[in-house]
Amino acid sequence: MSIQMTGVITTPVTDTQNTTNTARQLQREKNLEKACQGFEALMLDTLMQRMRDTLPGDSLFPESNASDIYQSLHDQYLTENLSQGRRVTGFKEFLYQQLKV
């Protein structure tokens, strides 16, 4: 028994289409992983800033705009490098698994 559907054009899936779909999926996963890493870096940077806010002033060097900028850039550098590592907080992996679907 065969069922015929009028107006529906069926084309066989070729190897080229499969390769293209696989390449798109891999690129999507790569982009998602990078976005999750960036979000984890943002979360770590915010955490670092809030922890610094709890500390009393630095008695060794006087506070200035330049030292605040340097400290902020240093913290940003640290958090970006931390987020590139494996399983720093586990948040990146968790977020990736949730959004991968």
All heavy atoms as an XYZ file, in Angstrom:
808
protein
N       0.840     -1.166      0.000
C       0.000      0.000      0.000
C       0.889      1.233      0.000
O       1.796      1.339      0.806
C      -0.882     -0.028      1.248
C      -1.678      1.225      1.452
S      -2.574      1.175      2.983
C      -4.196      1.370      2.383
N       0.627      2.151     -0.881
C       1.414      3.377     -0.921
C       0.494      4.570     -0.788
O      -0.639      4.550     -1.256
C       2.231      3.460     -2.215
O       1.362      3.741     -3.285
N       0.994      5.562     -0.114
C       0.227      6.794      0.086
C       0.864      7.867     -0.772
O       2.074      8.090     -0.719
C       0.245      7.209      1.573
C      -0.373      6.108      2.408
C      -0.471      8.532      1.775
C      -0.275      6.346      3.887
N       0.058      8.523     -1.544
C       0.564      9.585     -2.383
C       0.010     10.910     -1.887
O      -1.165     11.021     -1.591
C       0.161      9.373     -3.834
C       0.807      8.150     -4.449
C       0.427      8.017     -5.907
O      -0.378      8.768     -6.423
N       1.027      7.032     -6.560
N       0.903     11.884     -1.781
C       0.502     13.209     -1.335
C       0.666     14.152     -2.516
O       1.751     14.272     -3.076
C       1.358     13.654     -0.150
C       1.168     12.757      1.048
S       2.303     13.038      2.416
C       2.210     14.745      2.692
N      -0.406     14.800     -2.887
C      -0.324     15.700     -4.025
C       0.241     17.035     -3.600
O      -0.020     17.519     -2.495
C      -1.722     15.923     -4.645
O      -2.570     16.448     -3.638
C      -2.298     14.634     -5.172
N       1.026     17.611     -4.441
C       1.588     18.929     -4.172
C       2.848     18.905     -3.326
O       3.425     19.933     -3.036
N       3.288     17.736     -2.877
C       4.487     17.640     -2.058
C       5.613     17.088     -2.906
O       5.486     16.029     -3.513
C       4.255     16.739     -0.824
C       5.533     16.578     -0.042
C       3.139     17.282      0.024
N       6.669     17.835     -2.978
C       7.823     17.402     -3.754
C       8.835     16.824     -2.781
O       9.232     17.478     -1.819
C       8.441     18.569     -4.535
C       7.407     19.150     -5.493
C       9.686     18.127     -5.272
C       7.856     20.426     -6.166
N       9.212     15.617     -3.020
C      10.207     14.990     -2.158
C      11.507     14.880     -2.928
O      11.537     14.509     -4.100
C       9.758     13.585     -1.715
O       9.524     12.785     -2.871
C       8.495     13.665     -0.876
N      12.574     15.260     -2.254
C      13.893     15.119     -2.862
C      14.741     14.276     -1.935
O      14.659     14.410     -0.714
C      14.569     16.493     -3.065
O      14.626     17.155     -1.815
C      13.792     17.343     -4.048
N      15.505     13.415     -2.493
C      16.357     12.595     -1.634
C      17.438     13.449     -0.977
O      17.935     14.405     -1.564
C      16.968     11.568     -2.598
C      16.872     12.214     -3.937
C      15.659     13.102     -3.902
N      17.758     13.096      0.248
C      18.826     13.798      0.969
C      20.152     13.298      0.428
O      20.408     12.105      0.384
C      18.713     13.543      2.484
C      19.867     14.198      3.216
C      17.380     14.032      3.002
N      20.960     14.220      0.007
C      22.254     13.839     -0.556
C      23.334     13.995      0.498
O      23.135     14.590      1.546
C      22.592     14.720     -1.767
O      22.695     16.070     -1.319
C      21.534     14.620     -2.842
N      24.498     13.478      0.177
C      25.635     13.593      1.076
C      26.033     15.048      1.276
O      26.470     15.443      2.343
C      26.824     12.791      0.543
C      26.594     11.291      0.652
O      25.746     10.897      1.481
O      27.251     10.539     -0.081
N      25.871     15.857      0.244
C      26.221     17.275      0.341
C      25.325     17.974      1.352
O      25.789     18.782      2.152
C      26.086     17.952     -1.037
O      26.857     17.234     -1.988
C      26.546     19.389     -0.979
N      24.039     17.662      1.328
C      23.111     18.253      2.283
C      23.443     17.806      3.702
O      23.388     18.602      4.639
C      21.665     17.885      1.938
C      21.150     18.585      0.694
C      19.792     18.061      0.272
O      19.459     16.905      0.536
N      19.024     18.902     -0.387
N      23.767     16.547      3.872
C      24.144     16.049      5.193
C      25.403     16.741      5.701
O      25.500     17.105      6.864
C      24.363     14.530      5.161
C      23.069     13.759      5.101
O      22.022     14.274      5.476
N      23.134     12.545      4.619
N      26.379     16.915      4.811
C      27.624     17.586      5.182
C      27.354     19.033      5.562
O      27.894     19.541      6.547
C      28.638     17.520      4.026
O      28.830     16.150      3.667
C      29.951     18.145      4.415
N      26.511     19.703      4.795
C      26.169     21.098      5.082
C      25.450     21.207      6.417
O      25.756     22.092      7.220
C      25.292     21.677      3.956
O      25.972     21.537      2.717
C      24.981     23.135      4.208
N      24.505     20.319      6.670
C      23.782     20.335      7.941
C      24.719     20.059      9.112
O      24.610     20.685     10.163
C      22.636     19.317      7.930
C      21.506     19.738      7.020
O      21.364     20.913      6.689
N      20.706     18.776      6.588
N      25.642     19.125      8.937
C      26.603     18.814      9.987
C      27.523     20.001     10.246
O      27.795     20.336     11.400
C      27.440     17.580      9.599
O      26.561     16.484      9.348
C      28.401     17.210     10.698
N      27.963     20.657      9.185
C      28.832     21.829      9.337
C      28.091     22.958     10.044
O      28.651     23.633     10.912
C      29.331     22.294      7.976
N      26.828     23.159      9.701
C      26.030     24.185     10.370
C      25.849     23.867     11.849
O      25.928     24.749     12.695
C      24.660     24.309      9.707
C      24.675     25.032      8.404
C      23.285     25.178      7.861
N      23.326     25.690      6.512
C      22.395     25.491      5.618
N      21.318     24.780      5.918
N      22.509     25.999      4.401
N      25.588     22.602     12.139
C      25.397     22.189     13.525
C      26.680     22.384     14.331
O      26.644     22.866     15.462
C      24.945     20.723     13.584
C      24.656     20.218     14.975
C      23.452     20.892     15.598
O      22.588     21.432     14.926
N      23.404     20.876     16.915
N      27.812     22.017     13.747
C      29.090     22.201     14.434
C      29.386     23.684     14.673
O      29.860     24.059     15.741
C      30.221     21.559     13.636
C      30.258     20.038     13.641
C      31.342     19.537     12.680
C      30.485     19.508     15.030
N      29.096     24.532     13.691
C      29.316     25.964     13.841
C      28.378     26.536     14.909
O      28.785     27.369     15.713
C      29.093     26.683     12.498
C      29.408     28.157     12.548
C      30.868     28.430     12.864
O      31.754     27.728     12.388
N      31.125     29.430     13.662
N      27.148     26.063     14.930
C      26.190     26.512     15.940
C      26.663     26.137     17.344
O      26.606     26.944     18.266
C      24.813     25.907     15.671
C      23.757     26.344     16.653
C      22.415     25.650     16.361
N      21.419     26.024     17.314
C      21.264     25.496     18.513
N      22.073     24.534     18.908
N      20.318     25.897     19.332
N      27.134     24.911     17.502
C      27.627     24.467     18.806
C      28.868     25.250     19.227
O      29.017     25.598     20.393
C      27.909     22.970     18.786
C      26.649     22.134     18.749
C      26.913     20.642     18.703
O      28.087     20.239     18.867
O      25.955     19.886     18.510
N      29.737     25.543     18.271
C      30.935     26.322     18.564
C      30.565     27.744     19.014
O      31.119     28.265     19.977
C      31.822     26.372     17.323
C      33.160     26.995     17.534
C      33.981     26.919     16.248
C      35.327     27.543     16.433
N      36.118     27.502     15.193
N      29.610     28.354     18.306
C      29.143     29.693     18.681
C      28.466     29.688     20.051
O      28.648     30.616     20.846
C      28.189     30.248     17.631
C      28.871     30.581     16.333
O      30.086     30.734     16.279
N      28.097     30.671     15.265
N      27.691     28.649     20.323
C      27.023     28.539     21.613
C      28.033     28.381     22.732
O      27.907     29.007     23.798
C      26.047     27.358     21.604
C      25.302     27.089     22.903
C      24.437     28.290     23.281
C      24.454     25.840     22.772
N      29.056     27.576     22.507
C      30.097     27.383     23.517
C      30.831     28.694     23.812
O      31.094     29.032     24.968
C      31.088     26.316     23.047
C      32.096     25.930     24.098
C      32.975     24.776     23.644
O      32.593     24.031     22.727
O      34.065     24.635     24.231
N      31.108     29.453     22.759
C      31.778     30.739     22.935
C      30.885     31.716     23.700
O      31.361     32.461     24.558
C      32.168     31.310     21.581
C      32.983     32.560     21.665
C      33.517     32.969     20.316
C      34.336     34.218     20.498
N      35.468     34.260     19.630
N      29.593     31.714     23.407
C      28.659     32.594     24.115
C      28.558     32.206     25.588
O      28.530     33.083     26.468
C      27.289     32.537     23.453
N      28.525     30.921     25.874
C      28.472     30.455     27.264
C      29.752     30.834     28.003
O      29.707     31.226     29.179
C      28.257     28.946     27.312
S      26.623     28.434     26.754
N      30.876     30.747     27.339
C      32.150     31.137     27.940
C      32.151     32.635     28.243
O      32.590     33.055     29.314
C      33.301     30.803     26.998
C      34.650     31.249     27.501
C      35.739     30.966     26.485
O      35.589     30.104     25.626
N      36.819     31.684     26.576
N      31.646     33.435     27.314
C      31.569     34.875     27.542
C      30.651     35.228     28.692
O      30.937     36.133     29.486
N      29.545     34.502     28.809
C      28.616     34.759     29.907
C      29.240     34.385     31.243
O      29.073     35.092     32.235
C      27.308     33.996     29.687
C      26.222     34.407     30.625
C      25.576     35.613     30.456
C      25.857     33.598     31.683
C      24.578     36.010     31.323
C      24.865     33.974     32.553
C      24.218     35.185     32.370
N      29.979     33.274     31.270
C      30.656     32.893     32.505
C      31.715     33.939     32.880
O      31.870     34.282     34.060
C      31.308     31.519     32.377
C      31.926     31.055     33.679
C      32.548     29.679     33.590
O      33.293     29.416     32.625
O      32.294     28.869     34.489
N      32.420     34.474     31.882
C      33.415     35.523     32.149
C      32.729     36.750     32.740
O      33.242     37.365     33.682
C      34.165     35.887     30.880
N      31.577     37.092     32.210
C      30.818     38.229     32.731
C      30.385     37.990     34.177
O      30.492     38.886     35.028
C      29.601     38.485     31.844
C      28.700     39.635     32.233
C      29.440     40.956     32.052
C      27.450     39.619     31.389
N      29.921     36.778     34.444
C      29.504     36.435     35.817
C      30.704     36.484     36.771
O      30.592     37.003     37.887
C      28.873     35.039     35.851
C      27.584     34.926     35.091
S      26.250     35.828     35.864
C      25.980     34.830     37.291
N      31.837     35.958     36.359
C      33.033     35.979     37.203
C      33.526     37.407     37.426
O      33.972     37.749     38.529
C      34.142     35.136     36.577
C      33.954     33.628     36.631
C      35.021     32.930     35.784
C      33.980     33.130     38.050
N      33.442     38.248     36.394
C      33.859     39.645     36.523
C      32.976     40.375     37.529
O      33.472     41.117     38.381
C      33.809     40.340     35.165
C      34.421     41.722     35.207
O      35.560     41.847     35.710
O      33.772     42.672     34.745
N      31.678     40.148     37.453
C      30.756     40.758     38.410
C      31.041     40.266     39.825
O      31.047     41.056     40.776
C      29.298     40.446     38.020
O      29.067     40.909     36.691
C      28.317     41.094     38.971
N      31.293     38.986     39.952
C      31.626     38.414     41.258
C      32.905     39.040     41.814
O      32.970     39.410     42.996
C      31.784     36.897     41.138
C      32.143     36.136     42.407
C      31.002     36.208     43.401
C      32.464     34.694     42.066
N      33.904     39.189     40.969
C      35.177     39.784     41.388
C      34.975     41.238     41.833
O      35.522     41.664     42.848
C      36.181     39.716     40.240
C      37.557     40.181     40.595
S      38.588     38.915     41.317
C      38.944     37.927     39.898
N      34.181     41.994     41.078
C      33.916     43.391     41.443
C      33.206     43.488     42.791
O      33.554     44.328     43.624
C      33.070     44.073     40.375
C      33.796     44.362     39.100
C      32.866     44.932     38.039
O      31.705     45.241     38.304
N      33.373     45.058     36.825
N      32.220     42.633     42.994
C      31.470     42.669     44.263
C      32.357     42.251     45.432
O      32.233     42.788     46.536
C      30.235     41.782     44.194
C      29.201     42.215     43.185
C      28.733     43.657     43.425
N      28.210     44.220     42.221
C      28.775     45.211     41.539
N      29.885     45.752     41.940
N      28.248     45.666     40.437
N      33.254     41.321     45.209
C      34.168     40.923     46.283
C      35.132     42.062     46.606
O      35.437     42.316     47.772
C      34.947     39.663     45.894
C      34.096     38.420     45.896
S      34.971     36.852     45.724
C      36.135     37.127     44.433
N      35.599     42.767     45.589
C      36.492     43.906     45.825
C      35.781     45.031     46.578
O      36.400     45.761     47.338
C      37.044     44.442     44.514
C      38.098     43.555     43.947
C      39.058     44.324     43.091
N      39.978     43.399     42.453
C      41.060     42.913     43.030
N      41.366     43.257     44.247
N      41.839     42.058     42.393
N      34.493     45.197     46.327
C      33.724     46.237     47.023
C      33.661     45.989     48.528
O      33.454     46.932     49.296
C      32.301     46.323     46.462
C      32.268     46.913     45.057
O      33.285     47.502     44.627
O      31.224     46.768     44.386
N      33.827     44.759     48.954
C      33.752     44.448     50.377
C      35.059     44.714     51.110
O      35.073     44.751     52.337
C      33.369     42.971     50.602
O      34.402     42.129     50.091
C      32.046     42.644     49.929
N      36.154     44.898     50.363
C      37.460     45.117     50.984
C      37.641     46.579     51.384
O      37.159     47.474     50.698
C      38.583     44.726     50.023
C      38.639     43.261     49.615
C      39.714     43.066     48.555
C      38.904     42.382     50.810
N      38.363     46.807     52.475
C      38.679     48.198     52.816
C      39.677     48.758     51.807
O      40.286     48.015     51.028
C      39.300     48.098     54.214
C      39.802     46.706     54.306
C      38.899     45.860     53.436
N      39.877     50.069     51.811
C      40.793     50.707     50.870
C      42.208     50.161     50.985
O      42.602     49.588     51.999
N      42.990     50.342     49.946
C      44.373     49.871     49.900
C      45.259     50.902     50.601
O      45.277     52.079     50.232
C      44.798     49.697     48.446
C      46.133     49.015     48.308
O      46.675     48.548     49.324
O      46.629     48.942     47.172
N      45.978     50.478     51.603
C      46.813     51.423     52.341
C      48.184     51.614     51.701
O      48.875     52.571     52.001
C      46.989     50.938     53.784
O      47.634     49.691     53.788
N      48.584     50.736     50.797
C      49.897     50.834     50.173
C      49.937     51.921     49.091
O      50.865     52.706     49.025
C      50.294     49.483     49.575
C      51.693     49.368     48.971
C      52.749     49.704     50.023
C      51.906     47.981     48.418
N      48.904     51.951     48.268
C      48.834     52.942     47.195
C      47.577     53.791     47.378
O      46.515     53.260     47.706
C      48.767     52.261     45.816
C      49.975     51.427     45.520
C      49.896     50.040     45.515
C      51.187     52.029     45.234
C      51.000     49.268     45.225
C      52.301     51.262     44.944
C      52.218     49.884     44.950
N      47.681     55.091     47.157
C      46.489     55.927     47.267
C      45.511     55.615     46.126
O      45.928     55.237     45.032
C      47.028     57.354     47.146
C      48.337     57.222     46.463
C      48.864     55.862     46.825
N      44.227     55.752     46.392
C      43.221     55.461     45.367
C      43.174     56.594     44.349
O      43.286     57.763     44.692
C      41.848     55.279     46.010
C      41.751     54.002     46.813
C      40.334     53.687     47.218
O      39.404     54.079     46.482
O      40.164     53.062     48.260
N      43.038     56.223     43.090
C      42.927     57.192     42.013
C      42.143     56.552     40.871
O      41.902     55.339     40.867
C      44.305     57.631     41.526
O      44.951     56.561     40.876
N      41.759     57.349     39.908
C      41.050     56.821     38.745
C      41.928     55.855     37.964
O      41.450     54.842     37.450
C      40.584     57.958     37.840
C      39.420     58.714     38.423
O      38.681     58.187     39.251
N      39.248     59.955     37.988
N      43.208     56.170     37.866
C      44.133     55.303     37.134
C      44.236     53.924     37.782
O      44.216     52.898     37.093
C      45.504     55.947     37.040
N      44.340     53.900     39.103
C      44.448     52.599     39.777
C      43.134     51.823     39.663
O      43.150     50.592     39.542
C      44.854     52.770     41.238
O      43.855     53.451     41.957
N      42.001     52.536     39.682
C      40.707     51.859     39.505
C      40.596     51.240     38.116
O      40.125     50.106     37.962
C      39.555     52.838     39.725
C      39.413     53.259     41.172
O      39.968     52.573     42.061
O      38.747     54.291     41.422
N      41.038     51.973     37.109
C      40.992     51.465     35.733
C      41.921     50.263     35.592
O      41.552     49.243     35.004
C      41.351     52.574     34.726
C      40.248     53.620     34.687
C      41.595     51.994     33.334
C      40.604     54.861     33.891
N      43.125     50.375     36.124
C      44.078     49.264     36.041
C      43.517     48.026     36.741
O      43.606     46.916     36.218
C      45.425     49.656     36.653
C      46.402     48.518     36.658
C      47.074     48.153     35.501
C      46.632     47.771     37.814
C      47.954     47.084     35.485
C      47.507     46.706     37.809
C      48.162     46.374     36.646
O      49.024     45.314     36.640
N      42.945     48.225     37.923
C      42.388     47.097     38.677
C      41.238     46.451     37.911
O      41.127     45.227     37.850
C      41.896     47.569     40.053
C      41.529     46.440     40.983
C      42.743     45.635     41.364
O      43.711     46.182     41.890
N      42.715     44.353     41.118
N      40.404     47.263     37.287
C      39.281     46.752     36.510
C      39.766     45.949     35.299
O      39.244     44.868     35.012
C      38.403     47.914     36.052
O      37.394     47.469     35.195
N      40.771     46.471     34.591
C      41.325     45.752     33.441
C      41.993     44.452     33.868
O      41.885     43.422     33.178
C      42.318     46.638     32.690
C      41.721     47.812     31.922
C      42.823     48.710     31.382
C      40.829     47.327     30.799
N      42.677     44.480     34.992
C      43.320     43.272     35.502
C      42.281     42.216     35.870
O      42.436     41.031     35.547
C      44.192     43.616     36.716
C      44.946     42.450     37.247
N      44.568     41.791     38.388
C      46.048     41.800     36.784
C      45.400     40.793     38.604
N      46.306     40.775     37.655
N      41.225     42.641     36.533
C      40.155     41.709     36.895
C      39.498     41.124     35.649
O      39.187     39.930     35.597
C      39.101     42.399     37.757
C      39.610     42.711     39.147
O      40.674     42.191     39.529
O      38.936     43.488     39.855
N      39.283     41.956     34.635
C      38.678     41.483     33.395
C      39.581     40.453     32.723
O      39.106     39.422     32.236
C      38.419     42.655     32.460
C      37.715     42.276     31.183
C      37.476     43.474     30.283
O      37.926     44.577     30.569
N      36.779     43.251     29.188
N      40.874     40.710     32.711
C      41.832     39.759     32.134
C      41.792     38.426     32.890
O      41.759     37.351     32.282
C      43.239     40.363     32.171
C      44.322     39.408     31.740
C      44.536     39.138     30.400
C      45.122     38.766     32.684
C      45.518     38.259     29.993
C      46.111     37.888     32.292
C      46.308     37.634     30.947
O      47.275     36.757     30.557
N      41.773     38.504     34.211
C      41.726     37.279     35.019
C      40.456     36.480     34.760
O      40.505     35.255     34.585
C      41.809     37.621     36.509
C      43.170     38.009     37.053
C      43.044     38.408     38.520
C      44.155     36.878     36.897
N      39.325     37.154     34.737
C      38.062     36.437     34.566
C      37.940     35.834     33.167
O      37.394     34.739     33.019
C      36.863     37.346     34.862
O      36.924     38.507     34.043
C      36.835     37.745     36.312
N      38.449     36.516     32.144
C      38.418     35.933     30.802
C      39.288     34.678     30.734
O      38.900     33.677     30.131
C      38.876     36.952     29.767
C      37.837     38.001     29.468
C      38.309     39.038     28.478
O      39.382     38.848     27.868
O      37.608     40.040     28.315
N      40.455     34.724     31.344
C      41.319     33.538     31.361
C      40.735     32.422     32.205
O      40.870     31.246     31.859
C      42.719     33.906     31.847
C      43.530     34.601     30.777
O      43.263     34.436     29.599
N      44.499     35.386     31.187
N      40.110     32.762     33.306
C      39.465     31.737     34.126
C      38.332     31.059     33.374
O      38.154     29.848     33.464
C      38.932     32.345     35.424
C      39.939     32.605     36.519
C      39.283     33.374     37.669
C      40.523     31.308     37.029
N      37.560     31.829     32.630
C      36.422     31.247     31.917
C      36.868     30.345     30.769
O      36.105     29.498     30.319
C      35.499     32.342     31.396
O      36.109     33.047     30.348
N      38.086     30.520     30.275
C      38.588     29.663     29.205
C      39.054     28.310     29.730
O      39.184     27.361     28.962
C      39.737     30.354     28.464
C      39.278     31.539     27.656
C      40.425     32.289     27.022
O      41.590     31.918     27.164
N      40.109     33.361     26.331
N      39.287     28.223     31.019
C      39.722     26.964     31.616
C      38.580     25.970     31.708
O      37.428     26.266     31.432
N      38.915     24.811     32.101
C      37.906     23.762     32.250
C      37.372     23.729     33.673
O      38.134     23.733     34.628
C      38.519     22.398     31.914
C      38.761     22.222     30.449
C      38.037     20.974     30.058
N      38.012     20.717     28.659
C      36.885     20.772     27.968
N      35.772     21.142     28.528
N      36.889     20.451     26.710
N      36.077     23.700     33.773
C      35.371     23.505     35.046
C      35.822     24.435     36.164
O      36.116     23.997     37.266
C      35.482     22.068     35.490
C      34.885     21.119     34.493
C      34.488     19.839     35.158
N      34.007     18.924     34.170
C      32.738     18.590     34.054
N      31.854     19.083     34.853
N      32.364     17.746     33.126
N      35.874     25.709     35.864
C      36.197     26.681     36.902
C      35.032     26.769     37.869
O      35.186     26.591     39.069
C      36.509     28.057     36.276
C      36.682     29.108     37.349
C      37.753     27.966     35.428
N      33.849     27.029     37.336
C      32.646     27.076     38.173
C      31.648     26.009     37.762
O      30.759     25.676     38.522
C      31.956     28.448     38.063
O      31.548     28.653     36.710
C      32.869     29.557     38.499
N      31.759     25.525     36.542
C      30.792     24.565     36.030
C      29.575     25.239     35.420
O      28.724     24.589     34.831
N      29.510     26.561     35.545
C      28.353     27.285     35.032
C      28.316     27.252     33.510
O      27.260     27.109     32.907
C      28.372     28.725     35.547
C      27.136     29.492     35.227
C      25.960     29.223     35.891
C      27.141     30.460     34.247
C      24.813     29.911     35.588
C      26.003     31.157     33.939
C      24.832     30.882     34.610
N      29.473     27.383     32.885
C      29.564     27.375     31.415
C      29.047     26.041     30.867
O      28.248     26.027     29.930
C      31.009     27.611     31.008
C      31.283     27.465     29.532
C      32.718     27.774     29.183
C      33.681     26.901     29.925
N      35.078     27.110     29.584
N      29.477     24.945     31.456
C      29.050     23.628     30.986
C      27.559     23.412     31.215
O      26.866     22.861     30.363
C      29.849     22.518     31.679
C      31.292     22.433     31.240
C      32.192     23.416     31.970
O      31.744     24.063     32.938
O      33.354     23.555     31.556
N      27.074     23.851     32.371
C      25.650     23.713     32.669
C      24.816     24.488     31.659
O      23.837     23.971     31.104
C      25.357     24.199     34.086
C      23.903     24.252     34.421
C      23.205     23.090     34.703
C      23.231     25.452     34.442
C      21.850     23.117     35.005
C      21.879     25.495     34.734
C      21.190     24.331     35.014
N      25.176     25.734     31.416
C      24.446     26.584     30.489
C      24.496     26.007     29.073
O      23.484     25.983     28.364
C      25.029     27.993     30.519
C      24.268     29.080     29.789
C      22.872     29.250     30.377
C      25.014     30.389     29.873
N      25.645     25.502     28.673
C      25.801     24.902     27.352
C      24.868     23.703     27.180
O      24.192     23.564     26.159
C      27.251     24.494     27.120
C      27.499     23.823     25.800
C      27.580     24.561     24.636
C      27.632     22.434     25.718
C      27.795     23.951     23.402
C      27.844     21.823     24.505
C      27.933     22.580     23.360
O      28.134     21.963     22.145
N      24.826     22.843     28.172
C      23.975     21.649     28.091
C      22.502     22.025     28.035
O      21.705     21.360     27.362
C      24.243     20.708     29.278
C      25.588     20.054     29.238
C      25.784     19.198     27.992
O      24.868     18.533     27.513
N      26.986     19.221     27.462
N      22.114     23.081     28.736
C      20.715     23.506     28.740
C      20.307     24.123     27.416
O      19.177     23.938     26.963
C      20.471     24.513     29.874
C      20.578     23.918     31.252
C      19.554     22.834     31.497
O      18.376     23.011     31.221
N      19.999     21.703     32.019
N      21.200     24.858     26.774
C      20.871     25.555     25.537
C      21.175     24.755     24.278
O      20.785     25.140     23.180
C      21.627     26.889     25.480
C      21.265     27.886     26.567
C      22.167     29.099     26.478
C      19.804     28.289     26.482
N      21.860     23.650     24.426
C      22.292     22.832     23.285
C      21.119     22.195     22.547
O      21.190     21.975     21.357
C      23.248     21.757     23.775
C      23.906     20.953     22.710
C      24.919     20.044     23.345
C      25.069     18.770     22.598
N      26.026     17.885     23.209
N      20.066     21.957     23.216
C      18.902     21.261     22.636
C      18.346     21.942     21.476
O      18.392     22.624     20.736
C      17.786     21.112     23.682
C      16.569     20.480     23.091
C      18.293     20.336     24.861
